[in-house]
Amino acid sequence: MTHPTYNDFAQVSSCDLADALPRHQFMHYAIHPLWANMPRIAGRAFTAQCGHGDNLMLHAAIYAAEPGDIIVVQANDEYAVSGGNVCAIAKSRGIAGFVIDGVIRDIDEVVDIEFPVHALGTCPKPGAKKVYIPLNQPVVCGGVNVHTGDIIVADNDGVAVIPQSQAQDALATAIKRRDADAGQTLLQWQSKHEQNVKDILLKLTQD
């Protein structure tokens, strides 16, 4: 396989990646899509950390990140780090979406422009702009260590973080899983599943 692209990763789900990555590469379920039927996003992580009660560095990141990037933010849940205008600017600059260990506001505006945001939730009170923390430093988001350059795949089932060093193997495993599932009917899957369950039960009850 040639070096995978972000579009290649957009063709596999976070569930497909479950066989390819350890549990600690998947964010906590509290980081979730903030609107229904959000499309899957895949792209390069661009990291930002916001000081407590502050949103400055996310606002800086929307101008520093490249088109196609997913801005991954370490924040907190007391003050919103983004609103509708910030999401609109990010979208206009080609940013693929936000993944935030924190909260945003103006969710109706975000839904209207269909900008993908995975976060803890919403809060009407905005943060301040007083704390400088350099961009592109390692962050912790949803319990996962994230570096700029990691690959993010975020969909309705969760958020996967793939280090570049694991990208090729992870994608190959995910494609194999996806194609295996797609290549069999439910009855075929059920037959294998039922036999597997019976075999496991038999072994456990005989031990």
C-alpha positions, 0 to 999 in steps of 0.5 A: 500500500502506498502512503495513506491519505486522509481521504483513505482514512475517511473511507473507514469508520472508527469501528473499523479501526477498533481492530487496528488500534489499542483502546487508549487511542480512542477518546472517551465517549464524553467527546461526542458529535454535537449535532445529529448525522454529522458526517465522518471527518478525517484529517491531520490533527492541529493541536491547541491548548486553552488556559482555564476559562480561556479561549484565545488559543483556539481562536488563534488556531483557526488562522494557523491551521491548514485546510483539511486540518482538524483542530484538537483542543485541550480545554475545560467545560466551564466556558465556551471556547468557540461560537458560531462565528469562529466555526464559520471562519474555520469552515471558510478556511477549509478546517475540517472540524473541531475535536474539543475536550471542552464546550462551545456555544451558538450550537444552532448556528453551528448546525446551520452551517454544518460544521463538524464539532465533537466536544463535551457539550455546550455552554452560553458563557464564553471564555476570556482571551488572556492566556498564551500557550504555544500551538502545536504542543502535545495535548490531552483530549478525551484522555488521549495524548494527541500530537500535531500530525496525528491522524484523526478519524471522528464519526458518530461512534467516536474519535480515533487518534492514529500516530503517523508511524502506525498509519499504514498498518492501521488503515490496512487492518481497518480496510480488511475489517470493513471489507470482510463485514461488507462481503457477507450477509447477516445470515453468514455473519450470524452463523459464524458469530453463533458458532464462535459464541458457543465455542467460547462458552464451551471452553469457559464452562469446561475450564 
